[in-house]
């Protein structure tokens, strides 16, 4: 599969290990930076999405996604593990849950350009009737693009080329990802509402510890395999 990610924000927070451990399936080890695990929240637009060998499918060609992920490893190989993925396309949600074993959920999502900034809203209902909302405005604040340097926290958080997933029976899967190094810009974010992480039982500072913006990234995905 190929996806093109556009107008992507990376918002990163350190969190308490105890709040994450219940999400991590056996066989994966939670990674930490200087003794703390981290989560990242990323709102963005996918356009286009296409499966290898066939033309773009109109009803899953373009949609919004907001993912919440943490950082793990298996047998020394680092990767990402998704705690939740909101998406605005029901077909994409159903397919990703069935075939990729990823915790996608349908959400009411909107994106608007406001001068040089992006307003992004994601709202979904949990099984307990509560709503999980991300409502914020973000933008790049530097014109120059940089690539994260090895050994830095930004590199540790962004430059990962493997995802891990688990099915309801606890079987692990891994998938390879390929793209050029992240073209990053410094960014700012004004959060109006963020209960998306709170709905997962995560507690963190109101303001992110790190922010970056990427205008566009072309990404290739290989099929998931049993780990």
N, C-alpha and C positions, 0 to 999 in steps of 0.2 A: 504494500500500500504506500501511496505517496500522499502526504498532507502538506499544505502550506499554511503556516501559522502567521497571523498578522496582528499588529497592535497588541503585543503581549507584554504584560506586566509581571515581573517577579517581585513578590513581597515575602520576605523571609523573617521568621521568628524562632528563637530558641524556646523550647518547652520542657516541661518536666517529664522525665523518663516514665514515671508511673502512669501518666495519662496516655502514653502511646503503646505500652506493652501489650495491652489486650487486643490491639489491632494486628500485631506482628505474628504471623503463623509460624509454627515450628519449622525449623529448617532455614529461617532467615535470622540474621543478627542485626539488631538496631545499631546503626553507626552514630558516633558522636564527634563533635568538634569541641576540643578542650573540655570534655566531660559532659557536654550537653547535646541531646538530640535536637534536630531542627525540623520545622515544617515550612513549606512554601505554598503560597496561594497564587495562582496564575489565571487571570481572566484574559481571553483572547478570542479571535475569530478564526475559524477554519474555512479556507476557501482558496483552491478547491481541495476536495478529497477524491481520490480515484484508486480503484483496485488495479493491480498490474494486469495488463492485457485486455482491458475492456474500457470503453469510453466512460466519462464521468456519469454517475447516476444522478439524474436531476434532483430527486427528493432527499438525497444525502450529500449533495455537492457542497453545500454551504450551511454552516450553523455555528452557534456560539458555544463555548465551553469554558468552564471554570473548574480547575482541578486543585485539590489539596493533597500534597504528597509529603512523604518523609523519606529518609535515606537509610538504606540497608545494604547488607552484603551476604553472599552465599559462597562458601569455600574461597573466600578472599576476593571475590569479584563484586565490586560495588555496583549499585543500581538504585532505582527509585521504586517506592511502593506507594500506591495511591490509596488514600483514606477515603476519598470521595471524588466523584467527577460529575458535575452538573453539565447538562447539555440541553440545547433548545430543540433537538430533533428526536422525536419518539422512535423513529426507525433506527437511528444510530444508537440510541440507548439500548434498545432491545437486542440489536445485533452484538454490541460490545459486551453486554452482560452474558449473552449465550455463548459466544465464540471466543471471547478474550478473557472471560472470568474477571472483569473489572467492575468496580462498584459504581457504575453509571446510574444517574437518576435524572428523570426529566424535570426541567425547571422552566419557569417563565422568565425569559432573558431578553434584555434590550441593550443596544449599544448606540451611542450618539456621539458625533463629533461636535465639539464646542470650541470654536476657534482652533487653538493649537492643542486642546486637551480632549480626552475621551471620557465620557460618562458611561459607566458600565453597571448594569443592574441584573442580579440573578436572585430569583425568589422561588423556593420550593417548599412543599409541606413534608414534614416528617411523619412517620407512622403514628407518633403520639399526638398528632394534630398541631404541633408547634411549627413555626415557619423558620427556615434558614435563609438569611438574606445577606447578600453582599451588594452594597450600594456605595460606589466611590467614583471619584474623578481623578484621573492620572494623566501624566504627560512626561515626555523627556525634557530635561532641563539643560542638556548639553548637546551641541551639534556634532561633536566628535564621537566616533565609535571606537570602543576598545574591546579587547579580548582578555578574558580572565587569565591571570598568570598562574602556572602550577605552584602549589604550596600555599595559595591564598584561600580564604574562606569562600570568596565568590567562585573560584574555580571548583572547589569541593562541592558547592551547591548546584552548579549549573552543568559542568562538563561530565555528563553521565550518559552512557550509551547502552544501557540495559534496563529493562523494566521487569519487575517480578509481580506475580499475581497468584492467587489461591482460589480454588473452587470451594463450594460449600462443604465438601468432604475433606478439605485440608490438603488436597494435592497441589503441589507447587508447579508453576509454569514460569518460563523466562522468555523474553523476546528481545531481539537485537534491534537497535536503533542506529541510524546513521544520519549525520548532518555535518556541515562545516561548523567550526567553532562559533559559539554564540556571538553575534554582533550586538554588543551591549552599549547602552547609553545610560548616563545617570538620570534618575527619575524622581518625581515627587508624587505623592498620593494624598488626597484628602478623603478620609473615610467618613461617610455619612452614617452608615449602618454596617456592622459586620457581626452577624450571628452565625455565619457559616462554619466557623471553627468552634464556636461555643456549642453548637448543636452536636459536635463530635466529642464533647467533654474536655476540650482543650482550653487551657487558661494561659494567656500570654499578655504582654504589654499591649496597650492600645495601638501604639505606633510601631511599624515594622523596624527591625534592626538594620535591614538592608533592602534597597530597592534598585531595580534596573528595568529598562524598557528595551524591547526589540521590535523594530518595525516589521520585519519579515524574516522567516526562517523556513527553508524547504527541508522536509524530513521524510526519510524512508523507514518503513517498518517491515521487518521480517515476521513470518508467522510465529506464533507462540509455540513453544515445545515444552514437554514435561521436563521439569528440572531434575 
